């Protein structure tokens, strides 16, 4: 009975909300009209592999522009994989003549041992090696690294800590900055105890949508994820402990990366809810000794999967304009973003 209580507590404390994508989305009563960009001639993704030290090869895909002007590397979220960047890739190929790469992080997607947490340092090392390869392959083109959710945490830590990240610009979409310090004591105790006694136990996100905890308001996206064999449906407790350690490491960085950066966040996000994002912004604005090169856009109606929701036009256009150094109406500083996110709690 004790273990059942711990499992229930862990599954309902928002840690397991990272797995909510795997549950089919319920029908909603309020209809939201889609506002999306549809490209008439989408570029098919080519499957490739990135060779890394130690005879490791990671599955990846690339959307190729014939005469590229930008290189973009996508780093996906928890339980997701490289397909997550399909909408963004089509936008950047069409509007920026970008060649877009995305890879399945170690322990995810089409790689060996999916669902087994590979360790934060391995994820950081993989990203740094792949970014360095792309820098060498395209020496004369700007390299932008885009991280979504857990991928945002990986990018944030890799760029902030030595030896840094070989990239010119960073985009963090709904970055996973939900460390233990933003969790109540019972959440921390539940995770610690379960990881100690049952690290191989698996949890699912089923039931969470009924609580209003969904990554997107696009029912078709949720259904596609629930049917996708490469999207992980059940998460090991050990993996939850691992991603929580990573998120805490990202949340506790004393400064933002040196690169020009853009952070996107939606106030409807319940996968990475506003409170830890508020804590992160407060921490940054308190500890940063000099102004950062980071811009922030907060979407009042934005969900966790900002490029896979019903209204994707605005975030896709904002990222495109930011990469072109064009003005963005809702652009804010980290101090302004802190006021918006924290005041909404």
ChimeraX attribute file (.defattr): number of C-alpha atoms within 10 A of each C-alpha:
attribute: neighborCount
match mode: 1-to-1
recipient: residues
	/A:1	6
	/A:2	7
	/A:3	13
	/A:4	9
	/A:5	11
	/A:6	18
	/A:7	20
	/A:8	13
	/A:9	18
	/A:10	25
	/A:11	23
	/A:12	16
	/A:13	16
	/A:14	20
	/A:15	23
	/A:16	21
	/A:17	23
	/A:18	25
	/A:19	26
	/A:20	27
	/A:21	31
	/A:22	26
	/A:23	22
	/A:24	22
	/A:25	25
	/A:26	14
	/A:27	9
	/A:28	9
	/A:29	6
	/A:30	6
	/A:31	8
	/A:32	11
	/A:33	8
	/A:34	13
	/A:35	12
	/A:36	16
	/A:37	15
	/A:38	11
	/A:39	11
	/A:40	7
	/A:41	8
	/A:42	15
	/A:43	17
	/A:44	13
	/A:45	18
	/A:46	11
	/A:47	13
	/A:48	15
	/A:49	14
	/A:50	16
	/A:51	15
	/A:52	14
	/A:53	9
	/A:54	6
	/A:55	6
	/A:56	12
	/A:57	16
	/A:58	21
	/A:59	21
	/A:60	23
	/A:61	22
	/A:62	24
	/A:63	23
	/A:64	20
	/A:65	18
	/A:66	10
	/A:67	9
	/A:68	15
	/A:69	16
	/A:70	20
	/A:71	25
	/A:72	25
	/A:73	24
	/A:74	31
	/A:75	27
	/A:76	27
	/A:77	26
	/A:78	23
	/A:79	24
	/A:80	26
	/A:81	26
	/A:82	23
	/A:83	19
	/A:84	22
	/A:85	25
	/A:86	21
	/A:87	18
	/A:88	21
	/A:89	28
	/A:90	25
	/A:91	22
	/A:92	23
	/A:93	23
	/A:94	17
	/A:95	13
	/A:96	18
	/A:97	18
	/A:98	25
	/A:99	23
	/A:100	27
	/A:101	25
	/A:102	29
	/A:103	30
	/A:104	26
	/A:105	28
	/A:106	25
	/A:107	21
	/A:108	27
	/A:109	25
	/A:110	19
	/A:111	19
	/A:112	13
	/A:113	12
	/A:114	17
	/A:115	22
	/A:116	17
	/A:117	21
	/A:118	16
	/A:119	15
	/A:120	17
	/A:121	13
	/A:122	13
	/A:123	19
	/A:124	22
	/A:125	17
	/A:126	23
	/A:127	26
	/A:128	19
	/A:129	17
	/A:130	21
	/A:131	20
	/A:132	17
	/A:133	16
	/A:134	18
	/A:135	18
	/A:136	11
	/A:137	10
	/A:138	15
	/A:139	11
	/A:140	11
	/A:141	16
	/A:142	16
	/A:143	25
	/A:144	23
	/A:145	27
	/A:146	24
	/A:147	27
	/A:148	28
	/A:149	26
	/A:150	29
	/A:151	27
	/A:152	28
	/A:153	29
	/A:154	30
	/A:155	29
	/A:156	30
	/A:157	25
	/A:158	23
	/A:159	23
	/A:160	19
	/A:161	14
	/A:162	8
	/A:163	10
	/A:164	16
	/A:165	26
	/A:166	22
	/A:167	21
	/A:168	15
	/A:169	20
	/A:170	27
	/A:171	27
	/A:172	25
	/A:173	28
	/A:174	30
	/A:175	27
	/A:176	31
	/A:177	29
	/A:178	31
	/A:179	22
	/A:180	18
	/A:181	13
	/A:182	18
	/A:183	16
	/A:184	10
	/A:185	10
	/A:186	13
	/A:187	20
	/A:188	19
	/A:189	15
	/A:190	20
	/A:191	24
	/A:192	16
	/A:193	16
	/A:194	19
	/A:195	19
	/A:196	13
	/A:197	11
	/A:198	14
	/A:199	17
	/A:200	15
	/A:201	15
	/A:202	16
	/A:203	18
	/A:204	20
	/A:205	22
	/A:206	19
	/A:207	14
	/A:208	21
	/A:209	18
	/A:210	11
	/A:211	8
	/A:212	12
	/A:213	21
	/A:214	30
	/A:215	29
	/A:216	26
	/A:217	24
	/A:218	18
	/A:219	17
	/A:220	15
	/A:221	18
	/A:222	23
	/A:223	16
	/A:224	14
	/A:225	20
	/A:226	19
	/A:227	13
	/A:228	13
	/A:229	11
	/A:230	19
	/A:231	23
	/A:232	21
	/A:233	23
	/A:234	18
	/A:235	22
	/A:236	19
	/A:237	28
	/A:238	22
	/A:239	23
	/A:240	23
	/A:241	20
	/A:242	17
	/A:243	24
	/A:244	21
	/A:245	17
	/A:246	23
	/A:247	25
	/A:248	20
	/A:249	19
	/A:250	26
	/A:251	28
	/A:252	18
	/A:253	19
	/A:254	16
	/A:255	20
	/A:256	21
	/A:257	22
	/A:258	16
	/A:259	19
	/A:260	16
	/A:261	23
	/A:262	23
	/A:263	24
	/A:264	22
	/A:265	29
	/A:266	23
	/A:267	20
	/A:268	21
	/A:269	22
	/A:270	20
	/A:271	25
	/A:272	26
	/A:273	24
	/A:274	22
	/A:275	17
	/A:276	22
	/A:277	24
	/A:278	22
	/A:279	21
	/A:280	23
	/A:281	22
	/A:282	17
	/A:283	17
	/A:284	21
	/A:285	19
	/A:286	12
	/A:287	13
	/A:288	13
	/A:289	10
	/A:290	8
	/A:291	11
	/A:292	18
	/A:293	15
	/A:294	19
	/A:295	18
	/A:296	21
	/A:297	23
	/A:298	21
	/A:299	19
	/A:300	14
	/A:301	12
	/A:302	25
	/A:303	27
	/A:304	26
	/A:305	26
	/A:306	25
	/A:307	23
	/A:308	22
	/A:309	22
	/A:310	21
	/A:311	22
	/A:312	19
	/A:313	17
	/A:314	16
	/A:315	21
	/A:316	19
	/A:317	17
	/A:318	20
	/A:319	22
	/A:320	18
	/A:321	15
	/A:322	16
	/A:323	19
	/A:324	11
	/A:325	9
	/A:326	11
	/A:327	10
	/A:328	14
	/A:329	8
	/A:330	11
	/A:331	18
	/A:332	18
	/A:333	16
	/A:334	21
	/A:335	14
	/A:336	14
	/A:337	22
	/A:338	23
	/A:339	13
	/A:340	18
	/A:341	23
	/A:342	16
	/A:343	10
	/A:344	12
	/A:345	10
